[in-house]
Amino acid sequence: MKLTNLKLAAYSAPALPIAALATPLTFYGPPFFATEMGLGLTAVGTIFMFARFWDLITDPLMGVISDKFPSRFGRRRHWLVLSIPILVVAVVLVMFPNYVTGASVTKGYLLTSLFALYIGFTMLTISHMAWGAELTDDYHERSRVQGWREFAYLSSMVLVLLIPALLEQTGNALSNTLKMNAMGGYVLLLLPFAVLIAVRSVDERPIERSNSIGFKQSVRILLGNRYIMRILVADLLIHTPGAIRGSMYVFYVTAVIGMPEWAAIILLSYFVAGPIAVPLWIWIAKRTSKHKACAAGVFLHVAVTAAYLIPGQGDAALFAFLFFLSGIVYAGVPFLIRSMVADIVDVDRLETGQDRTALYYSTVTTTMKVGGALGIGLGYPLLALVGFNPSGPNDADALDGLRYIYAFLPAVTELLVVYLLYKYPLNETKLAEIQTKLGTKEVHVKVVGP
């Protein structure tokens, strides 16, 4: 069954606050706490890394809870609603610390606040992705669902980045405090309305299970699933270099390009490209396969990002153009991976007789967050090692160190991803065989309305 565009738009609404929250934390949060909140590079890198490793516990736990504890509204939507009060409090703590504690924060404050934020973020993201995977069983329609979600996600990134872009053009280029506060206000306004639209407009399709398996067997089946293991390794190798670049982006534009007032506009060029390119990558995946389209996107991304070494002082326009190309070639990678996970869930259903959609999506969000933690936890100490001073000035050796860490180091891991994805064995034909076998099993489906 083909889902209507209106239904997909409503389902995708929570991706708007998800992106609006993730964007400032990735690009502005680490430098904000390292400089204006006075914690320094190494401390902030370590704290963000440990906070992300907290998700190693909370993500799988949330996956299991979401699968096992439904409500009368279904299995997913009530978790989205319950995440709202947690996120509201956490956003205030993390994005408005100057109003909570004053001019600086302690390491304990940042760590505790991030723990709370990531708990709410986990509840929202895992339940939302699992819900989307259950909207359809069709191989290509799953890409369309995730493509719509990615379109909303990237569009929201554009909107939230307009905030620092406008501030930079009004003479506030160096005020990360003001940028964090403004973006935090955007998140607080958007979150409840976006979730309400989704939960009121889109049905759920919970699957009733007739059998149960023990914890050890459950873990053994998951770890023995060669499809998810390949995806998890690839996903980790994708998000680690992305986090390295994201955490250093402000430093790169300030020190290497020398134009901090254009930081948000350059970043906007990347995210403007994404919504434009999402339909293109849906089309490519439908005419080839998800895994080959995804591999092609990563390979092209390696080629474009290697060119980041070319721009120098004053080359904001060239850097923005390269960022735009990066956004075009990379736009299909995240949503195609999530679509492949939906196919993997069918493999697990065949073996276990259970629907463990949220558990499988929790493994992918875990690799995303661990990759983010490693990116910051490794990247900032490396900057300190090469002698880079975030407050300046920096000599030629320190600037070269920043340039090569930013442009060259991530490309090494992404080339491994190309191999892992291109050789991925679960294609449309294989999935059809699995779903045919599932049709012979006793799996009862009930549609639950809002």
C-alpha positions as CSV (number, residue, x, y, z in Angstrom):
1,M,0.0,0.0,0.0
2,K,1.4,3.4,-1.0
3,L,1.2,6.0,1.8
4,T,-0.2,9.4,1.0
5,N,2.1,12.4,1.0
6,L,-0.1,14.1,3.7
7,K,0.3,11.0,6.0
8,L,4.0,11.0,5.5
9,A,4.3,14.7,6.2
10,A,2.4,14.3,9.4
11,Y,4.6,11.3,10.5
12,S,7.7,13.3,9.7
13,A,6.8,16.3,11.9
14,P,8.8,15.2,15.0
15,A,11.9,15.1,12.8
16,L,11.7,18.9,12.9
17,P,12.5,19.3,16.6
18,I,14.9,16.3,16.5
19,A,17.0,18.1,13.9
20,A,16.6,21.5,15.6
21,L,18.0,20.0,18.8
22,A,20.8,17.9,17.2
23,T,22.2,20.7,15.0
24,P,23.3,23.2,17.7
25,L,24.6,20.4,19.9
26,T,26.8,19.1,17.1
27,F,28.1,22.4,15.7
28,Y,27.8,25.0,18.4
29,G,27.5,23.2,21.7
30,P,31.1,21.9,22.1
31,P,32.8,25.2,21.2
32,F,30.3,27.1,23.3
33,F,31.1,25.1,26.4
34,A,34.8,24.9,25.6
35,T,35.2,28.7,25.3
36,E,32.4,30.9,26.6
37,M,31.5,28.5,29.4
38,G,35.2,28.1,30.3
39,L,35.6,24.3,30.3
40,G,38.4,24.0,27.7
41,L,38.8,21.6,24.7
42,T,39.9,18.4,26.5
43,A,37.2,18.6,29.2
44,V,34.4,19.3,26.8
45,G,35.5,16.5,24.4
46,T,35.7,14.0,27.3
47,I,32.3,15.1,28.8
48,F,30.5,14.9,25.4
49,M,32.1,11.5,24.8
50,F,31.0,10.0,28.2
51,A,27.5,11.5,27.8
52,R,27.2,9.8,24.5
53,F,28.4,6.5,25.9
54,W,25.6,6.8,28.4
55,D,23.4,6.0,25.3
56,L,25.0,2.5,25.2
57,I,22.8,1.7,28.1
58,T,19.7,3.9,27.4
59,D,19.3,3.2,23.7
60,P,18.9,-0.6,23.8
61,L,16.9,-0.3,27.0
62,M,14.5,2.1,25.4
63,G,14.3,-0.2,22.4
64,V,13.2,-3.1,24.6
65,I,10.8,-1.0,26.6
66,S,9.2,0.5,23.4
67,D,8.7,-3.0,22.0
68,K,7.4,-4.6,25.1
69,F,5.2,-2.0,26.8
70,P,2.4,-0.7,24.6
71,S,-0.4,1.6,25.6
72,R,-4.0,1.8,24.3
73,F,-2.6,4.2,21.7
74,G,-0.2,1.7,20.3
75,R,3.5,1.0,21.0
76,R,5.2,4.1,19.9
77,R,3.2,7.3,20.1
78,H,2.9,7.6,23.9
79,W,6.7,7.5,24.2
80,L,7.0,10.5,21.9
81,V,4.5,12.4,24.2
82,L,6.4,11.3,27.4
83,S,9.7,12.6,26.0
84,I,8.4,16.2,25.9
85,P,8.7,17.2,29.6
86,I,12.1,15.6,29.9
87,L,13.4,17.4,26.8
88,V,12.0,20.8,27.9
89,V,13.8,20.7,31.2
90,A,17.0,19.4,29.6
91,V,17.0,22.0,26.8
92,V,16.8,24.8,29.4
93,L,19.8,23.3,31.3
94,V,21.9,22.7,28.2
95,M,21.0,25.6,25.9
96,F,20.4,28.3,28.5
97,P,23.1,27.7,31.1
98,N,23.9,31.4,31.3
99,Y,20.5,32.0,32.8
100,V,20.7,28.9,35.1
101,T,24.3,29.2,36.5
102,G,25.7,32.5,35.2
103,A,28.9,33.1,33.2
104,S,30.3,29.6,33.6
105,V,29.4,26.0,34.3
106,T,31.0,23.1,36.1
107,K,32.0,19.8,34.5
108,G,29.4,18.0,36.7
109,Y,26.6,20.4,35.5
110,L,27.4,19.8,31.8
111,L,27.6,16.0,32.3
112,T,24.4,15.8,34.2
113,S,22.5,18.0,31.8
114,L,23.6,16.1,28.8
115,F,22.6,12.8,30.5
116,A,19.1,14.1,30.9
117,L,19.0,15.5,27.4
118,Y,20.0,12.3,25.8
119,I,17.4,10.3,27.8
120,G,14.6,12.4,26.3
121,F,16.2,12.5,22.9
122,T,16.5,8.7,23.0
123,M,12.8,8.3,23.9
124,L,11.8,10.5,21.0
125,T,14.1,9.3,18.2
126,I,13.9,5.6,18.7
127,S,10.2,5.4,19.0
128,H,9.8,7.7,16.0
129,M,12.0,5.7,13.8
130,A,10.5,2.4,14.8
131,W,7.0,3.8,14.2
132,G,8.1,4.7,10.6
133,A,9.5,1.3,9.9
134,E,6.1,-0.2,10.8
135,L,4.1,1.9,8.4
136,T,4.8,-0.4,5.4
137,D,6.4,-3.7,4.4
138,D,7.3,-2.7,0.9
139,Y,11.1,-2.6,0.1
140,H,11.0,0.7,-1.8
141,E,8.1,2.3,0.1
142,R,10.3,2.0,3.2
143,S,12.8,4.3,1.5
144,R,10.1,6.7,0.8
145,V,9.0,6.8,4.4
146,Q,12.6,7.4,5.6
147,G,13.2,9.9,2.8
148,W,10.2,12.0,3.9
149,R,11.6,11.9,7.5
150,E,15.0,12.9,6.2
151,F,13.5,15.7,4.1
152,A,11.9,17.1,7.3
153,Y,15.0,16.6,9.3
154,L,17.3,18.5,6.8
155,S,14.7,21.2,6.2
156,S,14.6,21.9,10.0
157,M,18.4,22.1,10.0
158,V,18.1,24.8,7.5
159,L,15.6,26.7,9.5
160,V,17.4,26.4,12.8
161,L,20.7,27.5,11.2
162,L,19.0,30.6,9.9
163,I,19.1,31.8,13.5
164,P,22.9,32.0,13.9
165,A,23.2,33.1,10.3
166,L,21.1,36.2,11.0
167,L,22.9,36.8,14.3
168,E,26.2,36.7,12.5
169,Q,25.1,39.2,9.9
170,T,24.0,41.6,12.7
171,G,27.4,41.7,14.3
172,N,27.1,38.8,16.7
173,A,29.4,36.3,15.0
174,L,31.4,35.5,18.1
175,S,28.5,35.2,20.5
176,N,27.8,31.5,20.8
177,T,25.9,32.1,24.0
178,L,23.3,34.2,22.1
179,K,23.1,31.6,19.3
180,M,22.6,28.7,21.7
181,N,19.8,30.6,23.5
182,A,18.0,31.5,20.3
183,M,18.2,28.0,18.9
184,G,17.0,26.6,22.3
185,G,14.0,28.8,22.1
186,Y,13.2,27.5,18.7
187,V,13.3,23.9,20.0
188,L,11.1,24.7,22.9
189,L,8.4,26.2,20.7
190,L,8.5,23.5,18.0
191,L,8.7,20.3,20.0
192,P,5.1,20.0,21.5
193,F,3.4,21.1,18.3
194,A,5.3,18.7,16.0
195,V,4.7,15.7,18.2
196,L,1.0,16.5,18.6
197,I,0.6,16.7,14.8
198,A,2.1,13.3,14.3
199,V,0.4,11.4,17.1
200,R,-3.0,12.8,16.2
201,S,-2.7,12.2,12.5
202,V,-1.0,8.9,11.9
203,D,-2.1,5.4,13.0
204,E,0.1,2.6,14.4
205,R,0.3,-1.0,13.4
206,P,1.5,-3.0,16.4
207,I,2.2,-6.7,15.9
208,E,1.0,-9.1,18.5
209,R,3.5,-11.8,19.4
210,S,2.5,-15.3,20.3
211,N,5.8,-16.5,21.6
212,S,8.7,-15.3,23.9
213,I,12.4,-15.8,23.9
214,G,14.9,-15.3,26.8
215,F,17.3,-12.4,27.1
216,K,20.4,-14.5,26.2
217,Q,18.8,-16.0,23.2
218,S,17.6,-12.5,22.1
219,V,21.1,-11.1,22.3
220,R,22.6,-14.1,20.6
221,I,20.1,-13.7,17.6
222,L,20.8,-10.0,17.3
223,L,24.6,-10.4,17.4
224,G,24.4,-13.3,15.0
225,N,22.4,-11.3,12.5
226,R,25.1,-10.6,9.8
227,Y,23.0,-7.9,8.2
228,I,22.7,-5.7,11.3
229,M,26.3,-6.3,12.2
230,R,27.5,-5.0,8.8
231,I,25.2,-2.0,9.1
232,L,26.3,-1.1,12.6
233,V,30.0,-1.1,11.6
234,A,29.3,1.0,8.6
235,D,27.1,3.4,10.6
236,L,29.8,3.8,13.2
237,L,32.4,4.5,10.6
238,I,30.0,7.1,9.0
239,H,29.2,9.0,12.2
240,T,32.6,9.2,13.7
241,P,34.2,11.3,11.0
242,G,31.0,13.4,10.8
243,A,31.3,14.2,14.4
244,I,35.0,15.1,14.0
245,R,34.1,17.6,11.4
246,G,31.0,18.9,13.2
247,S,32.8,19.6,16.5
248,M,35.6,21.4,14.7
249,Y,33.5,23.3,12.2
250,V,33.4,26.6,14.0
251,F,37.1,26.5,14.6
252,Y,37.8,25.7,10.9
253,V,35.8,28.6,9.5
254,T,37.2,31.0,12.1
255,A,40.9,30.0,11.9
256,V,41.4,28.4,8.4
257,I,38.8,30.4,6.3
258,G,39.1,33.4,8.6
259,M,35.5,34.5,8.2
260,P,33.5,33.5,11.4
261,E,30.7,35.8,10.4
262,W,29.9,33.4,7.5
263,A,30.0,30.2,9.6
264,A,26.2,29.6,9.7
265,I,25.7,30.6,6.0
266,I,28.4,28.2,4.9
267,L,26.7,25.5,7.0
268,L,23.4,26.4,5.5
269,S,24.7,25.6,2.0
270,Y,25.2,22.0,3.1
271,F,21.7,21.6,4.6
272,V,19.9,23.4,1.8
273,A,21.4,20.8,-0.6
274,G,19.9,17.9,1.4
275,P,16.2,18.5,0.9
276,I,16.9,19.1,-2.8
277,A,18.8,15.8,-3.2
278,V,16.5,13.5,-1.1
279,P,14.1,12.8,-4.0
280,L,17.0,12.2,-6.3
281,W,18.5,9.5,-4.0
282,I,15.0,7.8,-3.6
283,W,14.9,7.6,-7.4
284,I,18.5,6.2,-7.6
285,A,17.8,3.6,-4.9
286,K,14.6,2.5,-6.6
287,R,16.5,1.9,-9.9
288,T,19.5,0.2,-8.3
289,S,19.2,-0.8,-4.7
290,K,19.4,0.8,-1.3
291,H,22.9,-0.5,-0.5
292,K,24.5,0.4,-3.8
293,A,23.0,3.9,-3.8
294,C,24.2,4.4,-0.3
295,A,27.7,3.2,-1.1
296,A,27.8,5.6,-4.1
297,G,26.8,8.5,-1.9
298,V,29.6,7.8,0.6
299,F,32.2,7.4,-2.1
300,L,31.2,10.7,-3.7
301,H,31.3,12.3,-0.3
302,V,34.9,11.2,0.2
303,A,35.9,12.8,-3.1
304,V,34.2,16.1,-2.3
305,T,35.4,16.4,1.3
306,A,39.0,15.7,0.3
307,A,38.7,19.0,-1.5
308,Y,38.2,20.9,1.8
309,L,42.0,21.2,1.9
310,I,41.8,23.7,-1.1
311,P,40.1,26.7,0.5
312,G,42.2,29.1,2.5
313,Q,41.9,32.5,4.1
314,G,38.9,34.4,2.6
315,D,37.6,31.5,0.5
316,A,34.2,31.4,2.1
317,A,32.4,31.1,-1.3
318,L,34.5,28.2,-2.4
319,F,34.1,26.4,1.0
320,A,30.3,27.0,0.8
321,F,30.2,25.5,-2.7
322,L,32.1,22.4,-1.5
323,F,29.7,22.1,1.4
324,F,26.7,22.3,-1.0
325,L,28.2,19.5,-3.1
326,S,28.7,17.4,0.1
327,G,25.1,17.9,1.0
328,I,24.0,16.7,-2.4
329,V,26.0,13.5,-2.5
330,Y,25.5,12.6,1.2
331,A,21.7,13.3,1.4
332,G,20.7,9.6,0.7
333,V,23.1,7.9,3.1
334,P,21.2,8.4,6.5
335,F,17.7,7.5,5.3
336,L,18.7,4.6,3.2
337,I,20.5,3.0,6.1
338,R,17.4,3.4,8.2
339,S,15.3,1.9,5.4
340,M,17.7,-1.1,5.3
341,V,17.2,-1.6,9.1
342,A,13.5,-1.9,8.5
343,D,14.3,-4.8,6.1
344,I,16.5,-6.4,8.7
345,V,13.6,-6.4,11.2
346,D,11.8,-8.8,8.9
347,V,14.7,-11.2,9.1
348,D,14.6,-11.1,12.9
349,R,10.8,-11.6,12.9
350,L,11.2,-14.7,10.8
351,E,13.7,-16.1,13.3
352,T,12.2,-15.0,16.6
353,G,8.4,-14.6,15.9
354,Q,8.6,-11.2,17.6
355,D,8.5,-7.7,16.4
356,R,11.6,-6.0,17.8
357,T,11.7,-3.0,15.6
358,A,12.6,-0.5,18.3
359,L,15.4,-2.7,19.6
360,Y,17.0,-2.8,16.1
361,Y,16.7,0.9,15.6
362,S,18.2,1.5,19.0
363,T,21.3,-0.3,17.8
364,V,21.6,2.2,14.9
365,T,21.0,5.2,17.1
366,T,23.7,3.8,19.5
367,T,26.3,3.6,16.7
368,M,25.3,7.1,15.7
369,K,25.8,8.5,19.2
370,V,29.0,6.5,19.9
371,G,30.4,7.8,16.6
372,G,29.5,11.3,17.8
373,A,31.2,10.6,21.1
374,L,34.3,9.3,19.5
375,G,34.4,12.1,17.0
376,I,34.5,14.7,19.8
377,G,36.4,12.6,22.3
378,L,39.2,12.0,19.7
379,G,39.0,15.2,17.7
380,Y,39.4,17.7,20.5
381,P,42.4,16.0,22.1
382,L,44.0,15.7,18.6
383,L,43.5,19.5,18.2
384,A,45.2,20.0,21.5
385,L,48.0,17.6,20.5
386,V,48.8,19.6,17.3
387,G,48.9,22.8,19.4
388,F,45.7,24.4,18.1
389,N,44.4,27.2,20.4
390,P,40.6,27.7,20.0
391,S,40.9,31.3,21.2
392,G,43.9,32.0,18.9
393,P,46.3,33.0,17.7
394,N,47.7,29.9,15.9
395,D,50.9,29.3,13.9
396,A,51.0,27.6,10.5
397,D,51.7,24.2,12.0
398,A,48.6,24.3,14.2
399,L,46.5,25.4,11.3
400,D,47.8,22.7,9.1
401,G,47.0,20.2,11.9
402,L,43.4,21.4,12.0
403,R,43.1,21.2,8.2
404,Y,44.4,17.6,7.9
405,I,42.4,16.3,10.9
406,Y,39.2,18.0,9.4
407,A,39.6,16.9,5.8
408,F,41.8,13.9,5.6
409,L,41.3,11.8,8.7
410,P,37.5,11.2,8.2
411,A,38.0,10.1,4.6
412,V,40.0,7.0,5.7
413,T,37.0,5.5,7.6
414,E,34.5,6.4,4.9
415,L,36.3,4.4,2.3
416,L,35.8,1.3,4.5
417,V,32.1,2.1,4.5
418,V,31.9,2.0,0.7
419,Y,33.1,-1.6,0.7
420,L,30.8,-2.7,3.5
421,L,27.7,-1.2,1.9
422,Y,28.4,-2.2,-1.7
423,K,28.8,-5.8,-0.7
424,Y,25.7,-5.8,1.5
425,P,23.7,-9.0,0.8
426,L,20.0,-8.2,1.7
427,N,18.5,-6.9,-1.5
428,E,14.9,-6.7,-2.8
429,T,14.8,-10.3,-4.0
430,K,16.1,-11.7,-0.7
431,L,13.7,-9.6,1.3
432,A,10.8,-10.9,-0.9
433,E,11.8,-14.5,0.0
434,I,11.9,-13.6,3.7
435,Q,8.5,-11.9,3.6
436,T,7.0,-14.9,1.8
437,K,8.2,-17.1,4.6
438,L,6.8,-14.7,7.1
439,G,3.4,-15.0,5.4
440,T,3.3,-18.7,6.5
441,K,3.9,-17.8,10.1
442,E,1.2,-16.9,12.6
443,V,1.7,-13.1,12.8
444,H,-1.4,-11.1,13.7
445,V,-1.7,-7.5,12.8
446,K,-4.1,-5.0,14.2
447,V,-4.4,-1.3,13.3
448,V,-4.7,1.1,16.2
449,G,-6.1,4.6,15.4
450,P,-5.3,7.8,17.2
